[in-house]
Amino acid sequence: MPGRKRLTLGGAGLTLLAEVSAQHLRMSLAADLMDGAAYAVTVPLGPGLRGQLDAFNAHAQALEGHAPAAASVRPASRAALLHLRALQALDGLQAGASHRDIAQALFGLEAVALHWQADGELRALVRHLLRRAEAYMRGGYLVLAGVVRNAAPPPGGEPMR
């Protein structure tokens, strides 16, 4: 199997942790498994089994020594990047960083040097990200996780007039 591998010993016995490209595999090994011996893989049954078929096939390919195709890795969506930046901005604020420091961490020194103004677009974007992250803290994360469906939209999602 290609990639980085690590064996850990826990309460359930040996667990093999492997990183193959962007995939993280976690397998519990039988106590009587020996080098070169045949093995079987079991998958727990559940309501989401059919939707997990592609992931199971990718794991099977990794077990056979085939690295996943580069096309199987999806680029981050715009919404995912927005969530990530909002949470990073909140981390910075809670660590005591100024809005300008947060902008430098998120967008780079050059962007801040060129575009930072007291009432500018970059500062407004940092404030927007912070309001979004604070909305996540007030329960908006439950909507992202799919736990709650009827919640107020995050700030800044209002239609333009």
N, C-alpha and C positions, 0 to 999 in steps of 0.2 A: 504494500500500500504506500503510495507516495505521500509526501507531506510530513509535518512534525507530528510525532506521536509521544504520548505520555501514559504510563500506567499508574493508577492510584489504587490504594487499598482502602476500602471502606467497610461499613457494616454489612453490605451485600456481597462482598468479595472483591475481585479485581474488576476495574473499569478501565477501558481503553478510551482515551481522549485523543482524537486526531484532527488536525487542521489540514484540509486539502483545498487549496485555493481559498475561496470565500466560504467554503462549507466547514462546519464544525460537527464532527461525528462523535457520538458518545455511545459506547457499547459496553454492556455488562458481559463479562466472560464467565463461562461455566468453569467450575473448579477443576474438572477433569480434562480440560482442553489441553492438547499437547501439540508440539511443533509438527506441522505437516498433516495433522489429523483433519478429517472432514468436519465441517461445522454447519449449523443451521441458524438462520436468523428468524426471530419471531417478532411480530408486530402486534401491539395491543389493538383490539377492536374497539371502535368508538364511532360516534356519529360523523366525525370529520375524516374518516379513513379514505373515502373516495377523493377528497380534495388534497390529500397528502401523497397520492400515488406518484406524482412527479418527483417529490423529495425522496421517497423511498427508492425509486429507480436510480436517482443520482447517488444515493448512498451505496446501492448495490454496485454501481459502476466504480465508485471509489474503492470499495472492498476488493474488486477485481484488479485494481491498479490503474484504472483509467482516470485521468484528471478531467474535471468537468470542462466543457467547452466554454470559451470566453463569452459566447453569445448568451449563455444562460444567466449571466450576471446582469441584473437590471440596473440602470442608472437611478440615482435617487430622484424621486419626484420633486416638483416644486414645493408641494405641501410639506413633504418630509424635511426639506431644507429649511423651510420657514419654521417648522416646529423645533428643529435642531438649533437654529440661530436664536430663537426666542428663549429656549432653555439655557443656552450658553450665556445670553445677555443677563438672564436672571442670576445665574451663578456668579457672574462678574459683579453685579450689583450687590449681592449678598456678601461678597468678599471685600466690598468697600471700594470698588473701582468707580471712577467717574463715567459719565456717558461717553466722553471722548475716549477714555481708555477702552471701554467696551467696543466702540466703533473701530479702534485700532486693532483689537484682537479679532474682530469679525471680518473686517474689510481690508485691513492692511494699513501700514503707515502712509503709503503714497496716496491712497484714496482719501484718508483723513487730511493730509497736508493740502491736497488740492480742493477738497469739497466741504470741509467742515466750516460751518458758520453758525452763529447763535440761533438763527431762525431758518437754517438750511434744511435741505432734503435729507441729508445723511443723519442729522440729529433727530429729525422727525421720524426717520426709520428706526433708530435706536429706541426712541420713546414708544413707538408702535410695538416693537418686539417685546419691550418690557411689559406693556399693558396686556399683550397676548399671553405671556408667560404667567403673569399674575392671575389671569382668567383661568389658566390651566390649574393653578394652585387652588383656586376656589371651586374646583370640581369639574372644570373643562376637560381634564385628563380622562374622566369617566366616559365622555363622549368619544374621545379618540380611541379608547380601549373597547368601545362598543358595548359598554355596560349600561349606559343611560342614553336614551335616544332623544328625549325632549329636554333640551337645555338651551340656554341663551347662547347665541353664536359668539365666538370670540370677538373682542373689539376690533374694529377696523374692517370687518366683513360686510359693512353696510353698503348698499348700492350707491353709486355716484349719482348725483342729481345735476 
